[in-house]
Amino acid sequence: MKKGLIVIIVIVAVIAIIGFIVGPGFYNTSIDLKENATAQWGNVESSYQRRADLIPNIVNTAKGYAQFEQETLLKVTEARSKATSIQIDPSNITPEQLQQFQQAQQGLTSALSRLLAVFERYPDLKANENFKELINELERTENRINVERNRFNEAARPFNKHIQKFPNNIINMFVGKFSEIDYFKANEGSEKAPEVEFDFSN
């Protein structure tokens, strides 16, 4: 009994010493790495917001040409509303929040793809210079979204590795302050940026 108590005291003492020596450095580095990931999340949101801002202009431009496609236009508007309604606290991104965010954005991507497929049937709309520029800007934005998502994953990775390594994982277990940041995961068939290229040659 006495021997077991001594072992426990030694273990606690070792942990305390490790925490005293490594703790401040662990905490400060964790803060810095998490802040990097949080800042990059802002770039992700900004890119998605740029896409959301483009959609009303695309829809309004198309209305005058594709007056028989109101249901398709409405679905895009509804998908945009759902996607922009999901707000995430960048300092506390949970896997559940990120999954919900991704699903809403993927829903908007799918609605946009269907909308562009419909617009292919309207040569007068495709000839509209304003519409051309909006679609080109949408394509650039989709590419930017893909870039910023990858950069977010790259920013989250060193933070996750930092809090998992020994003795950081022991310290964090007692502190209980830092949780791993979930990564963006590609939806099936979306390993690259969505195709929004429009054929204006016809």
URVEN-V916085 format. One record per residue. N is the residue number from 0. RES is the residue in one small letter. NEAR is the number of other C-alpha atoms within 10 Angstrom. D_FIRST is the distance of its C-alpha to the first C-alpha in Angstrom with 1 decimal. Layout:
# URVEN-V916085
n=N res=RES near=NEAR d_first=D_FIRST
n=N res=RES near=NEAR d_first=D_FIRST
This chain:
# URVEN-V916085
n=0 res=m near=5 d_first=0.0
n=1 res=k near=6 d_first=3.8
n=2 res=k near=8 d_first=5.4
n=3 res=g near=9 d_first=5.2
n=4 res=l near=10 d_first=6.3
n=5 res=i near=11 d_first=8.8
n=6 res=v near=11 d_first=10.0
n=7 res=i near=11 d_first=10.8
n=8 res=i near=12 d_first=12.5
n=9 res=v near=12 d_first=14.4
n=10 res=i near=12 d_first=15.6
n=11 res=v near=12 d_first=16.7
n=12 res=a near=12 d_first=18.4
n=13 res=v near=12 d_first=20.2
n=14 res=i near=16 d_first=21.4
n=15 res=a near=14 d_first=22.6
n=16 res=i near=12 d_first=24.4
n=17 res=i near=15 d_first=26.0
n=18 res=g near=20 d_first=27.0
n=19 res=f near=12 d_first=28.5
n=20 res=i near=11 d_first=30.4
n=21 res=v near=14 d_first=31.4
n=22 res=g near=18 d_first=31.4
n=23 res=p near=11 d_first=34.9
n=24 res=g near=13 d_first=36.5
n=25 res=f near=18 d_first=35.0
n=26 res=y near=17 d_first=36.1
n=27 res=n near=11 d_first=39.6
n=28 res=t near=15 d_first=40.2
n=29 res=s near=21 d_first=39.1
n=30 res=i near=13 d_first=41.6
n=31 res=d near=12 d_first=44.4
n=32 res=l near=17 d_first=43.9
n=33 res=k near=25 d_first=43.7
n=34 res=e near=17 d_first=46.8
n=35 res=n near=17 d_first=48.7
n=36 res=a near=22 d_first=48.0
n=37 res=t near=21 d_first=48.9
n=38 res=a near=14 d_first=52.1
n=39 res=q near=22 d_first=53.0
n=40 res=w near=24 d_first=52.5
n=41 res=g near=14 d_first=55.3
n=42 res=n near=18 d_first=57.6
n=43 res=v near=20 d_first=56.8
n=44 res=e near=18 d_first=57.7
n=45 res=s near=15 d_first=60.8
n=46 res=s near=21 d_first=62.0
n=47 res=y near=20 d_first=61.5
n=48 res=q near=16 d_first=63.3
n=49 res=r near=16 d_first=66.2
n=50 res=r near=22 d_first=66.6
n=51 res=a near=21 d_first=66.5
n=52 res=d near=13 d_first=69.1
n=53 res=l near=15 d_first=71.4
n=54 res=i near=19 d_first=71.4
n=55 res=p near=15 d_first=73.6
n=56 res=n near=14 d_first=76.2
n=57 res=i near=18 d_first=76.2
n=58 res=v near=19 d_first=76.6
n=59 res=n near=12 d_first=79.3
n=60 res=t near=16 d_first=81.3
n=61 res=a near=22 d_first=81.1
n=62 res=k near=15 d_first=82.2
n=63 res=g near=10 d_first=85.8
n=64 res=y near=16 d_first=86.0
n=65 res=a near=18 d_first=83.7
n=66 res=q near=10 d_first=84.6
n=67 res=f near=10 d_first=84.0
n=68 res=e near=14 d_first=80.3
n=69 res=q near=12 d_first=79.0
n=70 res=e near=11 d_first=76.2
n=71 res=t near=18 d_first=74.8
n=72 res=l near=24 d_first=75.1
n=73 res=l near=13 d_first=73.4
n=74 res=k near=17 d_first=70.4
n=75 res=v near=23 d_first=69.9
n=76 res=t near=19 d_first=70.1
n=77 res=e near=14 d_first=67.6
n=78 res=a near=21 d_first=65.2
n=79 res=r near=24 d_first=65.6
n=80 res=s near=14 d_first=64.8
n=81 res=k near=15 d_first=61.6
n=82 res=a near=23 d_first=60.5
n=83 res=t near=16 d_first=61.1
n=84 res=s near=11 d_first=59.4
n=85 res=i near=14 d_first=55.9
n=86 res=q near=11 d_first=54.3
n=87 res=i near=15 d_first=51.1
n=88 res=d near=10 d_first=49.0
n=89 res=p near=16 d_first=48.8
n=90 res=s near=13 d_first=45.6
n=91 res=n near=14 d_first=43.8
n=92 res=i near=17 d_first=45.3
n=93 res=t near=17 d_first=43.5
n=94 res=p near=14 d_first=44.2
n=95 res=e near=10 d_first=45.8
n=96 res=q near=16 d_first=48.1
n=97 res=l near=19 d_first=49.2
n=98 res=q near=15 d_first=49.9
n=99 res=q near=15 d_first=52.0
n=100 res=f near=19 d_first=53.8
n=101 res=q near=18 d_first=54.6
n=102 res=q near=14 d_first=55.9
n=103 res=a near=20 d_first=58.2
n=104 res=q near=20 d_first=59.5
n=105 res=q near=17 d_first=60.0
n=106 res=g near=19 d_first=62.0
n=107 res=l near=24 d_first=64.2
n=108 res=t near=21 d_first=64.6
n=109 res=s near=14 d_first=65.7
n=110 res=a near=21 d_first=68.1
n=111 res=l near=22 d_first=69.6
n=112 res=s near=17 d_first=70.1
n=113 res=r near=15 d_first=72.1
n=114 res=l near=19 d_first=74.1
n=115 res=l near=15 d_first=75.2
n=116 res=a near=12 d_first=76.1
n=117 res=v near=14 d_first=78.4
n=118 res=f near=18 d_first=79.9
n=119 res=e near=15 d_first=81.1
n=120 res=r near=11 d_first=83.9
n=121 res=y near=13 d_first=85.4
n=122 res=p near=13 d_first=87.4
n=123 res=d near=13 d_first=88.6
n=124 res=l near=20 d_first=85.1
n=125 res=k near=21 d_first=84.1
n=126 res=a near=13 d_first=87.1
n=127 res=n near=14 d_first=86.0
n=128 res=e near=10 d_first=85.0
n=129 res=n near=14 d_first=82.6
n=130 res=f near=18 d_first=80.9
n=131 res=k near=17 d_first=80.7
n=132 res=e near=12 d_first=79.0
n=133 res=l near=16 d_first=76.5
n=134 res=i near=20 d_first=75.6
n=135 res=n near=14 d_first=75.3
n=136 res=e near=16 d_first=73.1
n=137 res=l near=21 d_first=70.9
n=138 res=e near=19 d_first=70.6
n=139 res=r near=15 d_first=69.5
n=140 res=t near=21 d_first=67.0
n=141 res=e near=20 d_first=65.4
n=142 res=n near=17 d_first=65.0
n=143 res=r near=20 d_first=63.5
n=144 res=i near=23 d_first=61.0
n=145 res=n near=20 d_first=59.9
n=146 res=v near=16 d_first=59.5
n=147 res=e near=20 d_first=57.5
n=148 res=r near=21 d_first=55.2
n=149 res=n near=17 d_first=54.5
n=150 res=r near=17 d_first=54.0
n=151 res=f near=22 d_first=51.5
n=152 res=n near=18 d_first=49.4
n=153 res=e near=15 d_first=49.7
n=154 res=a near=22 d_first=48.5
n=155 res=a near=24 d_first=45.5
n=156 res=r near=18 d_first=44.3
n=157 res=p near=16 d_first=43.1
n=158 res=f near=23 d_first=41.3
n=159 res=n near=18 d_first=39.4
n=160 res=k near=12 d_first=38.6
n=161 res=h near=17 d_first=37.4
n=162 res=i near=22 d_first=34.8
n=163 res=q near=16 d_first=33.6
n=164 res=k near=10 d_first=33.1
n=165 res=f near=10 d_first=29.8
n=166 res=p near=17 d_first=28.5
n=167 res=n near=20 d_first=30.8
n=168 res=n near=17 d_first=29.4
n=169 res=i near=16 d_first=25.9
n=170 res=i near=21 d_first=27.5
n=171 res=n near=20 d_first=29.7
n=172 res=m near=14 d_first=27.0
n=173 res=f near=10 d_first=25.5
n=174 res=v near=12 d_first=29.0
n=175 res=g near=10 d_first=30.4
n=176 res=k near=10 d_first=34.0
n=177 res=f near=17 d_first=35.6
n=178 res=s near=16 d_first=36.5
n=179 res=e near=18 d_first=38.6
n=180 res=i near=21 d_first=42.3
n=181 res=d near=17 d_first=44.0
n=182 res=y near=19 d_first=47.0
n=183 res=f near=15 d_first=50.5
n=184 res=k near=14 d_first=51.0
n=185 res=a near=13 d_first=54.5
n=186 res=n near=11 d_first=55.9
n=187 res=e near=6 d_first=57.3
n=188 res=g near=7 d_first=60.6
n=189 res=s near=12 d_first=60.1
n=190 res=e near=10 d_first=58.7
n=191 res=k near=12 d_first=61.5
n=192 res=a near=16 d_first=63.3
n=193 res=p near=18 d_first=65.3
n=194 res=e near=12 d_first=68.9
n=195 res=v near=20 d_first=71.3
n=196 res=e near=13 d_first=74.2
n=197 res=f near=15 d_first=77.5
n=198 res=d near=9 d_first=80.6
n=199 res=f near=12 d_first=83.3
n=200 res=s near=7 d_first=85.8
n=201 res=n near=9 d_first=87.5
